[in-house]
Each structure stands twice: as structure tokens, then as C-alpha cells.
Amino acid sequence: MNYKKYDLLSYQLHCVKIDKFRKSQITINFKRKVRKEEITLRTLLSKVLTESSKTYPNSRKIAIETENLYNASFGAGSYISGNYSVISFDCMFLNDEWIEDNLFEKSVGFLLELIMNPHVEDGKFFEKSFNLAKASLEQEIKSIKDNPNQYGAIRLYEEIDANSVASYNGIGYLEDLEKITARDLYEYYKTMLTNDLVDVFIISPKEPEDVKEMFGSKFKLNVLKKQGESHFVLYNKYRKRNKIVHEQSNFKQSQILVACKFDELTDFERKYVSTIYSYILGGGPSSKLFATVREENSLCYSISSSFKGIYQFLIISAGIDAKDFKKCLRLIKQELKNMAQGKFEAEKIDEAKITYLNSFKELKDSPSRILGTYVSHEYLNSDLIDEREEKIKQVTKDMIIEFAKKLHVDTVYVLEGSDDDE
């Protein structure tokens, strides 16, 4: 695997050369500092740009072209990455060696056509494409309340800090969507081209210099751009007495979410110790939370923990009966205390490391996931695969205990269901 990064002044080009796969993938990211009032605009824009273009004025024409490209797949979406909002465009297609039809250049051209040559009439996006995208996003936003996991996570972050970027709904808001017109969105699109930081990530068997030459001729943005700031949003202040919020819902099952903050973590703790800690605490059926809360006390349907490194939160979530909330929270806090006291077997550390290392076997068989590691490397300063494999082996029990001592329960959110068995 050969990695090259090029500064083309108006955007950064990241090339991963690998001969292992039948397909290549391109990801083009536009990012800027996140603003709550722009989230809905950016999600809607990602949908509109994939509905049609000047050359392909409807979804049927787009579908025909993807078939001509031997069923190339493409898509777009918008997400929040810490301090940044990212609009991401992706295309995956067969390598030239399988087709001998210059498919690489054609696929690049197709993706750039959708991004750079939108279907615009009278200074606004084509109304039909705009209305289809708007209806799709409206349904997506409304469906959030039908998903207890998604809704509960959003509400938890709002209760941690309603003014933080972590509390923003990454899809968008109905009240903002209602106000957006096709003309407004096109004006915003033009600011995306001139103001957003742009990164192009490519994994393919092509020589990086050849990719650079082709993109230099096809993808032209004429605005010079400085590199941005860190994506990380750090919360080193925590409540000395944790906040508990209850909310009634129409769901049958109740859900408890526990957010923990940390004293200042080292880079190594954030990248590696957190992974082993979270696995031992709540990483599966052999974890401490699962054994104590579910197996020994039968208090939950499911329970897990995950570390959100970009915000430096540990989130514990469990599906419970509302009547069991107090006992469940007490047992969760006891297991957090046990971790800080080193009350876990050394074998669990080895088990966590083996699981972590085995996950790389699957990662190395996926061009999308390999490319994702380079996106994380660029945006979050994550280590590349070989370095990760070596560093995870360095985690010790003492490191995990020290990490656990830095943890503080900050906010507990309970989405109370009916718990009706009938």
C-alpha cells in the first residue's frame, strides 16, 4: 500500500495505491466549521446534487449512466465531525484492468459532473429535483422520533450541553427545512465551492502521479484555501453531581443512556486505552456490564458502552424496564468503580486486543474501510493500520486503571417507555 498526499492549493488530494481489489473508490469531502443553522442546508444539498445534473436531468438518466459505467455505485451525504460539517460524495467502480474501457476517467468525470454541473434553471436548482430531495429529507427528520436509539442519543447530547456542537442533530431541523427555497439552496451551493475546505481521497491501483495529473485537469476550484483547525471538541469540565433527566415516550421499552466525561486524556489514552477499556466494560456478551446488569440481575435487554473520541465521551446505553432504572444505574456506577480499582481479569485485556486486531483483517479486505482510515488519519490524526496494530499491543492493565480513574459520570438520560407486556 502506497500513500501520497498532494496540496493542489484549492484542495488536498490523497492517493492510496493498492493492487488488491477489483474496484476503486473516490471520496470527495467538502467541509467547513459547523453552524447549526446550516446543517439542514448541507444535508438537503447533498440530496439535491445526486437527484440530477445538467447532463443527467433526472434520476432515470443517472441510473442509465451508472449502468453504462458497469453498475458503478455513487452516493452523497452530510455529517458532523466534531467542529466540522462535512458533505461527502462517493463513487465505487471497477478497475480498468477488468474492463479496458477507460472506466476510471469516465467514473471520475461522472462524479464531478454531479458535483460541479448541477441542474440549475433561472438561478435556482431545478424545482422537481429540489422538491424530491426536500420531501425525502422531511421524512428522514420526522422518522428520528420513531427510532428510540437515534432520538435518545440526540436528547442525551442536548442534556449534556445544549449549546455544544455535540448536541446538534446531524440530519437537520424541520423548522429550517420549511424555509429553504431552491434559490436559497443554490446560493448556498456556490458558497460551498468557494468557502469549504476540500479533500479528495482515492484508493485504486493507479499511480498517484497519474491520478494527480488527471484530477488537476478535471477538478478545478479556483479559490486558494488554508488548512482548517482541529475537529476535536474537548469537554474537560464535568458535573460533580451527575444530572438525571427522565422523558416519557410512546415506546414500549425504556432506555437509559449514561454520558461520562474525562479529565484530560493523553493522545495514547484517547486512541488506544479507551478502546480496550470500553471493550472490557461493555463490548459484548463477555463484558462486565453485560455479566452484571443482564446476566446476574436480569435488568436489561441489552447493554453496551462506546467511546466517542472526537468529543471525549464514554456513552453507556441499555434497554431496560423503567421500574429498574435506579438499580441499573447503581450497578453501572459500581462497575465503573470496579474498573478504576482494577477489578477485572488480565485475560480480558488479551481478549480485547485479539478482537481489535482481528477487526483489521476485515478492514484490510474492504477498500471503503481502508479509505476511511486515511480520512480519519487526515481529520482526526488517527494512526494508520500498521501503527495501530503495534500500539494496541502496548496497552497494559495499569494504563486502563489510570484511564478509568479519569472518568466522571456527567449526565444520565432516561427515555421511559410504557413497559406494557400486553
N, C-alpha and C positions, 0 to 999 in steps of 0.2 A: 504494500500500500504506500503510495507516494502522495504527499500533501504539499500543495503550493498555494500561497496567498498572494494576490496581486492588488495593489492600490491603483485603481483606474481613475482616481481623483473624484469622480462623481459617484462611484460605488466601489465596493470591495468584491473581488472575485476569488472564490475558494474552490480549488480543484482537488478532488480526490481521485487519483488514478488507480484503478483496480481491474484486473482481468478475470475475476472470479465469476461474474454474473452475466446472465443473458440480457439484462436490462440496465439502462442508465436512468438516473433521476436528476431532475433540476428542481431546486427550491429558490424562489426569489422573494426576499423579505423586504418590506418597506416598514420602517419603524420610526416612531417619534415619542417624545415624553407623553405619558398617558394623561389625558384630561377627561374627566367624567362626561362632560357634555359632548365629547367627540366619539365616544365608544360606539353608540348606535350608528353614527355616520360611517364608521370604518367597517362595521360588520355588514351593513347594507351595501357599501361599496364593493366589498369582496363578492357579494352575491350578484350584483348588477353586472360586474365585469365578466362574469362567467355565463351570463344569460345570452349575450350576443356581442358582436363587434361589427365594425363597418363591412368587413369582408364576409362575415358569417352572421347575417342579421337576425337569426332565430336559432333556437335550440336544436331544431332538426338539422340545420346546415352544420352546426357544430358537431353533432353526432355523426353525420356523414364523414366529416373531415377526420374525426378520431378513428373511424373505421379505415379510411384511406391510409392512416398512419399505423396500420396493423394493430388496431384497438389500443392505441396509446390512452393512458388514463391521465386525467388532469383534475385539478380542484383548487379551491381557494377558501380561505377562512381568516378570521381575525381573532387574536387572543391577547391577553395581558401577560407580560413577562416582567413582573416586578414594576420598576419605574417606567417601563415602556409598553406601548401598544404596538402590536405587530400585525400587519396584513401580509399573509403568506400565500404564494402561488406555487403549485407543484405540478410537475409533469413527469410521468414514467413511461418509457418506450423501449422497444427492442434495440439492441446494438446493431450497428451497420453490418457487422460480420455475418449476421443471420439473415439479412435482407438484401444487402448490396443495392440499396436504393437511396443512399444519402439521407437516411432517416434521421440521423442526429440533427443535421442542419434544418431539415423540414420541421422537426418537432420543436426545436428552439424557436424557429420562425412562428409557428402556430401559437406557442405560449406568449411570445412577445406581442403578437397580433392582438390577443385578448387584452393584454395589459395596456398597450401603447396606442391602440387604434380603436377606441370604444365607439359604440353605435350612438352617435350624437346627432340630434336634429334641432335646429333653431336654438343653439346654445344650451341644450339640456339633453340628458340621457333619454333615449328612445322610451316613450311612455309605457309601451307594453312590457318591455323588459324590466323597467323600473317597478311597475305595479306587481309583476310576478314576484320579483325579489322582495318587495315590501310585504306582500301577503305571506310569503314564506317566513320572513323574519318575525312578523307579528305572531304567527302560530308558534314559532320557536320560543319566543319570550313568554307567551301565555302558558306554554307547557311546563315551564320551570316549576310552577306551583303544584304540578301533578307528579313531580319527582321528589320524594322526601329527601333523598341524599343530596341532590343538587340544591334544593331550596334550603335545607338545613345548613349546608356548607356556606351559602351566601349569608344567611342570617347570623351564623356564628361569627363570621368576619366583620359583619356590621356591628355586632355587640362588642367585639374586641376593641375596635376603634372605627367609629362611623365616618371619620374624616380621612382615614387612610386609604391608599390605593388598593390595599388588600381587600377592602370592603366593596370595591366596585364589581358590579355584575358584568362579566366579560362579554356577554352577548349583546346587551343593550337594554333600553328602557322604553316602554310603550309611550309615555308622555313625550319623549324626544322623537320617537318614530313618527307619531302623528303629525308633527310639524315639518318634517323633511319633504321637500319637493324635488322633482327631477332636476330642476335648475340649481337648487342649493347643492345637491349631491355632486353635480358636475363641477361646480365651482370648488368644492372641497377636493375633488379628484385632482384638479390642477395644482392645488397646494401640496398634495401628496407627492407629485412628481418633482416639485421644486424644493420642498422643505424636508421630506423624510430622508433618513439615512437608509441606504440600500445595500443589501448583501446578496450576492448570487452564490449559491452552493451547488456544486455539480459532482456527482460520482459516476464515473464512466471509465472505459478502457482508453479513452482518448489521451493523447499527450497534453499536459497542461498548457504548453505554449500554443498548441493548435486551438485549444478551447479559448484561450485569451485572445488570439487573433480574430476568431470568429465573433466572439461577443463584442470585441472592440468595434467591429464593423456593423453589427446588427443592433446592439443595445446602446443607444446614445442618450445620455442625460447630460444636459449642458450646464448644470449647476455644481460648482465645487463645494464639497461638504466636509466639515470637520467630524472627527470621530466623537461619539457620544460619551456619556458618563456611565457609571455602574448601573446594572439592572437591579442590584440588591436593595431591599428595603429592610433595614435592621430595626428591631424593637428591643432595646436593652432595658426599658422600664417596664416593670410588671406590678400588678396589684399585690399588696401584702396580704390582703384578704380577697380570695377569688370571688368574682362576680358570678351570680347564678341567675339565669333567665329562663322562665317557662313560657311556652307559647302553645296554645291549643291548635289542633289541626283536625282535618277530616280523615286522616289516615288511620288505619286500624292499629298499626304498630307504632310504638313510641320510639324516639331516637334520642340518644344522649351524645353530645359532642363536647369534648374537653380540649381546650387550647392551652398549651404550655409554652411559656417564653423562657429565654435563657439569659444568664449572664454572658458576657462577651465570649464568643467561641473562637478558637483558632481556626485557621483555614483547614487544617487536617481534621479537626473535630467535625467541622461542618460537612466536609466531603466524605469522610470515611467512618469515623467513630459513630456518627449519627445513624449510618446505615446498619451497622452491627447492633447498636443499641435498640433501634426500632424493631429489628427482626426478632431479637430475643424477647422484647416486651410484648409485641403484638403482631408478629409477622406471619402467623398461620396457626394451624391446629396444635403445634407443639410449643406455642408461645406461653409466656407466664400469664398474660391476661386471659387467654383462651382457657387455660387449665383452671385458673382460679374462678373467674367470673362465670364461665359457661359450664365447664365440666364438673367442678366441685360444688357450685352453688346454683346452677341452672337458672341464672338470672338474665341471660341474653340469648338472642337468636344467632347473633354474630358479633364479633368484636375485633378491632384491628387498630394499629397505630401507623402513622406515616409522618415522616419529617419533611417539612416544606422549607428546603434550604434557602430559597430566594427571599423568604420572609423570616426565616429562623424561628419557625413554629414547629412544635410537635402536636399533631392532632390525633386524638383517640376518639373513635366512633363506635357505637354499639346500638343494636336494635334490642329494645327492652320492653317490658310492661311498665306503664307509668308508676304503678304502686311500688316497683322495685328500685326506683331512682336513688333513694338515699343509700341503700345498702350497696348498690352497684358503684356509686361514686366513692363510697368508703373503701371498697375493695380495690378500685382503680388507684386511689391515692396510696393505699398500702403497698401495692406492687411497685409504684414509683419510688416509694421509700425503700423497699427491698432492693431495688436496683442500685440505689445510692449507697446502700450498705453492703453491696457485693453479694447479695443472697441469690446467686444464680450459678449454675454449673459451668465449668470451663468448657465442657463438651458443647454447650450451646453456642459458644463463640466459634468453634470449629465448624459446627453445623451451618451457622450463618455465613461464614466465609465460603464454604463449599457451595451453598446456594447462590451466593453473589457471583462466584467465579463461573458456575455453570450457566448463569444467565448470559454470560458473554459468548458462550457457544452459539446460542440462538441469535444474539445480536450480530455476530460475525457472518451469519447466513442471510442477513437482510440488508439490502442497500439502503432502504429508508432509515433503518435504525443506526447504521454506520454513519450516514449523513447527519442524523440527529446528534451524534456525539460531537461532530465538528461544529454544529450550530451551538451546542452547549459550551464547547471549548471557546468559541468566539464571544458569546454573550455572557456566560457565567464563569469563565475562566476554569471550566472543568478540565481535568486531565484527560488525555487520550487513552485509548483502550489498554495498551500495553502498560502504561504507567499506573492506571487504575488497578490492574491485576496485581502488580507488585506492591502497591501501597496498602491495599486492603489486608494483605498478609501481615502487615506491621501492627495492626490493632491489637492491643492487649487488654486484659481484664482491668488493670489499673486505669487505663485510659477511659474505659467505659464507665467505671465508677466515678472518675473525675467529671466526665460529661454529665452523668446523672445528677451529681451534686449541684450543677449549674441550672437545673430545671426548676421552674416555678409554675404551678397551676395558676392561670390567669383568669380564664373565662369558661364557664360551663353553660351550655345551651341545651335545653330540653324541648324537643318538639313532641308534644303529648298527643298520642292517638287515643282512640276510643277503647282499645284493648278489649273489644267485644268479640267473644268467641262464637256468637251465633251467626 
